[in-house]
Amino acid sequence: MLTMIPALTMPLARAIADPVRSAMTLPFEAARQQYSLAVKVGLQPNSMLAYRQHFNSLDQLEKATLGAFARQV
């Protein structure tokens, strides 16, 4: 009977973790979107090096802030 408890709670834990993860990563996704829009409008340079630098720093910040909830690419 005790072995059935973890099997029943895992789907529930996943069902709770997915929306929480989505909500926690929303500010980082918004920052990625804003950078892309700034490049399209011309406020940021259309440079592969600037793009890489921005997204690497954003990725490091996301991993430091969210830990295991950070986006895995």
Secondary structure, 3 states (H helix, E strand, C coil): CCCHHHHHHHHHHHHHHHHHHHHHHHHHHHHHHHHHHHHHHCCCCCCHHHHHHHHHHHHHHHHHHHHHHCCCC
